[in-house]
Amino acid sequence: MKIIVKCIFIVLFISSSIVIKAQNTITAEVIKISNKFYKIVCKNTRNYTANTLAYVGEEGILLIDAGYLETAEELLSKIETLGNGKLKILINTHLHLDHTGGNKLLANDSVIIIAHENVKKHLQGFYGQIRNVSPEALPDITFEDSYSVYFNNEEIKLLYFPGHTDGDIIVYFTASKIAFLGDLLLTNGFPSVESNAGGNIEQYIRSVRKILTFFPEDTRFIAGHGRDYTLDEMKQYYNMIINTTNTIRQGLKEGKDASIMIKENILRKWNVKVTNGPTADYWIGAVVASLTNKNTNPSIAEPLLNTLIKRNASAAINQYREFKKNKFNNYNFNENALNVLGYYLLGKNRVEEAIKILKLNVEEYPKAFNVYDSLGEAYMKYGDKKRAIKNYKISLVLNPDNINAVQMLKKLKRN
């Protein structure tokens, strides 16, 4: 399973977005908020979801976030049933591919894409998502601090609120009192701070605190993943962020690293329901990385990708071990880096090599549920049903709320 966080540790967010052969049905569920607003929940083949928001009126449709590349066609088909069906403006709340992946398909000469200037910078360069973004998928308009759009008789403010990444914006409909927060708000698990995408825990805390006083009491807050929140729920979310961060900070003062804090399950008293979102283990690692600035280096995925392109998985694994031994302080080593590489290989139908990379990820992170989920998927694609079932079961033991593992096991047992 690929976390849309993604952790970044990211993503290399990066996040949440490589295209793989369909195993489950792709859907885009339309949820009517009012005659003008429709939340469209995009679900990819791995049962991960990402929220988008369509604002409909006489001038056409404004869409916030584009979902995954693989769900873009389904998303577009639903957009065409709303209002006059004409998409005019697409706004990206940040760079991750579960929010920008659909840009290429949705973009055309009549669609203007708007995002923070840092989003365009990331998408123009190599950023660990293992694929270059085509020119037509890049933002047409960028800004630094704020930008206003006047569309369908409403002022829509785009406000820079960094923290999850260095390009996060909030899209606020001033008359309707609806604020789309992107991944500044995740209601399907713990929060996400992606250091390799410019995210920072202190900045994230400042941004969420500012949300509590910036917006009116009756604002509806729409998350990048999960259900909507009220302002009271945002206050509870903020308190959870403060208290968990302080607990992790105290652990660091006591000389504990992330692995020790994860082993001690120091966040056990926070009853955060994790479905397909970031886990407590991820949050510990992300906060530690941000507080200690350990994740500011480039991802190990970058040199390994070049080796995979030019050579093979065995050479990349040897390089990984050599760099971890001799260049550990020069790169960001994390679970998501190897996971992204595994999905790159699956996307290229280099399945046996993908299994090798994902087995290394299990070896490196034996307590992370997501690595077993990903390896299970690789074995399923390879046709090794027995090993696929075994890995999905381990993933489910480590995280009983892993919906993807439940559904994959049902599918495997039917076949």
C-alpha positions in Angstrom: 0.0 0.0 0.0 1.3 3.4 -0.8 0.6 6.0 1.9 -0.4 9.4 0.6 1.8 10.9 2.7 2.3 10.0 2.3 5.6 10.0 4.6 7.7 11.6 3.6 9.2 11.2 4.3 7.8 11.5 1.1 6.7 11.4 -0.6 9.1 10.8 -2.3 4.3 13.0 -0.3 4.9 12.8 -1.5 2.5 11.6 -0.3 0.1 9.2 -2.2 0.3 7.8 -7.1 2.2 5.5 -9.5 -0.2 4.0 -12.0 -0.6 0.2 -11.6 -2.8 -2.4 -13.2 -6.3 -2.2 -11.9 -7.3 -4.6 -9.2 -10.3 -2.9 -7.8 -12.9 -0.6 -9.3 -11.9 3.0 -9.7 -14.7 5.3 -8.5 -15.4 9.0 -8.1 -18.3 9.4 -5.7 -20.2 12.6 -5.9 -21.4 14.0 -2.5 -23.8 16.9 -2.8 -23.1 19.7 -0.3 -25.4 22.3 -1.9 -26.6 23.3 -5.3 -23.2 24.9 -5.9 -20.8 22.5 -4.1 -20.1 18.9 -4.7 -17.4 16.9 -3.0 -16.0 14.2 -5.3 -14.2 11.4 -3.5 -11.8 9.6 -5.9 -10.9 6.0 -5.1 -8.0 4.4 -6.9 -7.4 0.7 -7.6 -5.8 0.3 -4.2 -8.8 1.6 -2.3 -7.1 4.9 -1.3 -9.3 7.9 -1.5 -8.6 11.6 -2.1 -11.1 14.4 -1.9 -11.8 17.0 -4.6 -14.4 19.8 -4.5 -16.4 21.1 -7.5 -17.9 24.6 -7.3 -20.6 24.9 -10.0 -22.3 28.0 -11.5 -23.2 29.9 -14.6 -19.6 30.6 -15.5 -18.7 26.9 -15.3 -16.9 24.7 -12.8 -14.0 25.4 -10.5 -12.3 22.2 -9.2 -10.0 22.0 -6.2 -7.5 19.2 -6.6 -7.3 16.7 -9.4 -7.0 13.4 -7.5 -4.9 10.5 -8.8 -3.8 10.1 -12.4 -5.7 6.8 -12.5 -8.9 8.3 -11.3 -8.8 11.3 -13.6 -11.0 9.9 -16.3 -13.7 8.9 -13.9 -13.5 12.3 -12.1 -13.8 14.1 -15.4 -16.9 12.1 -16.3 -18.6 13.1 -13.1 -17.6 16.8 -13.5 -19.3 16.8 -16.9 -22.6 15.9 -15.3 -22.5 19.0 -13.0 -23.9 22.3 -14.1 -22.9 23.1 -17.7 -20.2 20.5 -17.4 -17.4 22.9 -18.4 -14.3 22.9 -16.2 -12.7 26.3 -16.2 -10.4 26.5 -13.2 -8.4 23.8 -11.4 -6.6 24.7 -8.1 -4.0 22.4 -6.6 -3.7 22.7 -2.8 -0.1 21.2 -2.8 2.2 19.1 -4.9 1.5 15.5 -4.0 0.3 13.3 -6.9 -2.9 12.3 -5.2 -3.8 15.9 -5.6 -2.1 16.8 -8.9 -2.0 13.5 -10.6 -5.1 14.2 -12.7 -3.8 17.6 -13.9 -2.7 16.3 -17.3 -6.0 14.7 -18.2 -8.2 17.5 -16.8 -6.1 20.3 -18.4 -6.9 21.7 -21.8 -6.7 25.1 -23.5 -9.8 26.4 -21.6 -8.7 25.3 -18.1 -6.5 27.4 -16.0 -4.4 25.7 -13.3 -3.5 27.7 -10.2 -1.2 26.7 -7.3 1.4 28.1 -5.0 4.7 29.0 -6.7 6.5 26.2 -4.7 4.2 23.6 -6.2 5.2 24.5 -9.7 8.9 24.4 -8.7 8.6 20.9 -7.3 6.6 19.6 -10.2 9.1 21.0 -12.7 12.0 19.1 -11.2 12.7 15.6 -10.1 10.9 15.1 -6.8 11.0 11.4 -6.0 7.6 10.7 -7.5 9.5 8.8 -10.2 8.1 10.5 -13.2 8.4 13.9 -14.7 5.3 16.1 -14.9 4.4 17.1 -18.5 4.1 20.9 -19.3 0.4 20.9 -19.7 0.0 19.6 -16.1 1.9 22.4 -14.6 0.2 25.4 -13.0 -0.5 28.4 -15.3 -0.8 30.9 -12.5 1.3 30.9 -9.3 1.4 33.2 -6.3 3.4 33.8 -3.1 1.2 34.7 -0.2 -2.4 35.0 -1.4 -4.5 35.2 -4.6 -8.2 35.9 -5.2 -10.4 34.4 -7.9 -13.8 35.9 -8.7 -15.9 33.2 -10.2 -19.6 32.4 -10.2 -20.4 35.6 -8.2 -18.1 34.7 -5.3 -14.7 35.7 -4.1 -12.5 32.7 -3.6 -9.4 33.3 -1.6 -6.2 31.2 -2.0 -4.2 31.5 1.2 -0.7 30.3 1.8 -0.7 28.1 4.9 2.5 26.0 4.8 3.4 23.1 7.1 2.5 19.8 5.5 4.7 20.9 2.6 6.1 24.2 1.6 3.4 24.8 -0.9 0.1 24.3 1.0 -2.8 26.6 0.4 -6.3 26.8 1.8 -9.1 27.6 -0.7 -11.7 29.7 1.0 -15.1 30.5 -0.4 -15.8 33.8 1.4 -19.6 33.9 1.0 -20.3 30.2 1.3 -17.9 29.8 4.3 -16.3 26.7 3.0 -12.6 26.1 3.4 -10.8 23.3 1.5 -7.7 22.5 3.6 -6.0 19.9 1.5 -3.6 17.8 3.6 -3.3 20.4 6.3 -6.3 18.3 7.6 -6.4 14.5 7.5 -9.3 12.9 9.2 -8.4 9.4 8.2 -5.5 9.1 10.5 -2.7 11.1 12.2 -1.5 14.4 10.6 1.3 14.5 8.0 4.4 16.7 7.8 6.6 15.9 4.8 10.1 17.2 5.5 11.4 16.4 2.0 8.6 18.5 0.5 9.5 21.4 2.7 7.1 20.5 5.5 8.0 21.6 9.1 6.2 20.7 12.3 6.6 24.1 13.9 5.2 25.8 10.8 2.4 23.2 10.6 1.4 24.0 14.2 1.4 27.7 13.4 -0.8 27.2 10.4 -3.3 25.0 12.1 -3.4 27.5 15.1 -4.0 30.3 12.6 -6.9 28.4 11.1 -8.7 28.4 14.4 -8.9 32.3 14.5 -8.8 33.2 10.8 -12.1 31.6 9.7 -15.7 32.2 11.0 -17.3 29.9 13.6 -19.6 28.3 11.1 -17.0 27.5 8.5 -17.1 24.0 6.9 -13.6 22.5 6.7 -13.0 20.0 4.0 -10.1 17.6 4.4 -7.8 16.3 1.7 -8.6 12.8 2.9 -11.6 11.8 5.1 -14.7 13.6 6.4 -15.4 17.3 6.9 -14.8 19.0 10.2 -16.4 21.8 12.1 -14.4 24.5 13.9 -14.9 22.7 17.2 -13.4 19.5 15.6 -10.6 21.6 14.2 -9.8 22.7 17.8 -9.7 19.1 18.9 -7.4 18.3 16.0 -5.1 21.1 17.0 -5.0 20.0 20.6 -4.1 16.5 19.4 -1.2 17.9 17.3 0.1 19.9 20.2 -0.1 17.1 22.7 1.4 14.4 20.5 4.2 16.7 19.4 5.0 17.6 23.0 5.1 13.9 23.9 7.5 13.2 21.1 9.6 16.3 22.0 9.8 15.0 25.6 10.9 11.6 24.3 13.8 13.3 22.4 14.8 15.1 25.6 15.0 11.8 27.3 17.4 10.6 24.7 15.0 8.4 22.8 15.0 8.1 19.0 12.0 7.5 16.8 12.4 3.7 16.9 12.4 3.6 20.7 9.3 5.8 20.9 7.5 3.6 18.3 8.4 0.5 20.3 7.1 2.1 23.5 3.9 3.1 21.7 4.1 6.5 23.3 1.0 7.8 21.4 -1.3 5.0 22.5 -3.6 7.2 24.6 -4.7 9.2 21.5 -7.6 7.3 20.1 -7.1 8.4 16.5 -8.8 6.0 14.1 -6.5 5.1 11.2 -8.1 3.8 8.1 -5.9 4.6 5.1 -4.2 7.5 6.6 -0.9 8.1 8.5 -0.3 5.9 11.5 1.0 6.8 14.9 4.4 5.3 13.9 4.5 7.6 10.9 3.6 10.6 12.9 6.4 9.9 15.5 8.9 9.5 12.7 7.7 12.6 10.9 7.8 14.8 14.0 11.2 13.5 15.0 12.6 14.1 11.5 11.3 17.7 11.5 12.4 18.5 15.0 15.9 17.1 14.4 16.2 18.2 10.8 17.2 14.7 9.8 15.1 14.5 6.7 16.3 17.6 4.9 18.6 15.5 2.7 17.6 14.2 -0.7 15.8 10.9 -0.7 17.8 7.7 -1.2 15.2 7.0 -3.9 16.9 9.5 -6.2 20.3 7.6 -6.8 18.5 4.3 -6.6 16.1 5.2 -9.3 18.9 6.0 -11.7 20.5 2.6 -10.9 17.1 0.9 -11.6 16.8 2.7 -14.9 20.4 1.9 -16.0 20.8 -1.5 -14.4 18.6 -3.6 -12.2 17.2 -4.2 -8.7 20.1 -6.2 -7.5 22.5 -3.4 -8.3 20.1 -0.9 -6.6 20.0 -3.0 -3.4 23.8 -3.2 -3.3 23.9 0.5 -3.7 21.3 1.0 -0.9 23.4 -1.1 1.5 26.6 0.7 0.5 25.1 4.1 0.9 23.4 3.3 4.2 26.8 2.1 5.5 29.0 4.9 4.2 26.7 7.8 3.2 23.9 7.6 5.7 24.0 11.3 6.7 23.9 12.3 3.0 20.5 10.9 2.2 17.0 10.5 3.7 16.4 6.7 4.3 12.8 5.9 5.0 10.1 3.3 4.3 8.4 5.3 1.6 11.5 5.7 -0.6 11.8 1.9 -1.2 8.0 1.7 -1.5 7.9 4.2 -4.3 10.7 2.4 -6.1 8.8 -0.9 -5.8 5.8 0.7 -7.4 7.9 2.2 -10.1 9.0 -1.3 -11.0 5.5 -2.7 -10.9 4.4 0.1 -13.2 7.1 -1.0 -15.6 6.0 -4.6 -15.3 9.4 -5.5 -13.7 7.6 -7.6 -11.1 10.4 -9.8 -9.9 12.6 -6.8 -9.4 9.8 -5.0 -7.6 9.5 -8.0 -5.2 13.3 -7.7 -4.4 13.0 -4.1 -3.6 9.8 -4.5 -1.5 11.4 -7.5 0.4 14.2 -5.2 1.3 11.7 -2.7 2.6 10.2 -5.4 4.8 13.7 -6.3 6.1 14.4 -2.6 6.9 11.0 -1.8 8.4 9.6 -5.1 9.8 7.0 -3.3 12.1 5.5 -1.2 9.3 2.1 -2.5 8.1 2.4 -0.8 4.7 5.5 -2.6 3.6 3.8 -6.0 3.9 0.7 -4.6 2.1 2.9 -3.5 -0.8 4.8 -6.8 -0.9 1.5 -8.7 -0.9 0.4 -6.7 -3.9 3.6 -7.5 -5.8 3.3 -11.2 -5.1 -0.4 -11.0 -6.2 0.7 -9.5 -9.5 3.4 -12.1 -9.8 0.8 -14.9 -9.3 2.1 -16.1 -6.0 -1.2 -16.3 -4.1 0.2 -18.0 -1.0 2.9 -15.4 -0.4 0.4 -12.6 -1.2 -2.0 -13.9 1.4 0.7 -14.2 4.0 1.9 -10.6 3.6 -1.6 -9.2 3.6 -2.3 -11.1 6.8 0.8 -9.7 8.5 -0.1 -6.2 7.4 -3.6 -6.6 8.9 -2.1 -7.8 12.2 0.1 -4.7 12.4 -2.9 -2.5 11.4 -6.3 -4.0 11.8 -7.8 -0.9 10.2 -6.0 -1.6 6.9 -9.1 -1.8 4.7 -7.0 -2.5 1.6 -5.6 -5.7 3.2 -9.1 -6.9 4.1 -10.4 -6.4 0.6 -7.4 -8.0 -1.0 -7.6 -11.0 1.2 -11.3 -11.5 0.3 -10.4 -11.2 -3.4 -7.5 -13.7 -3.1 -9.6 -16.2 -1.2 -12.4 -16.0 -3.9 -10.0 -16.7 -6.7 
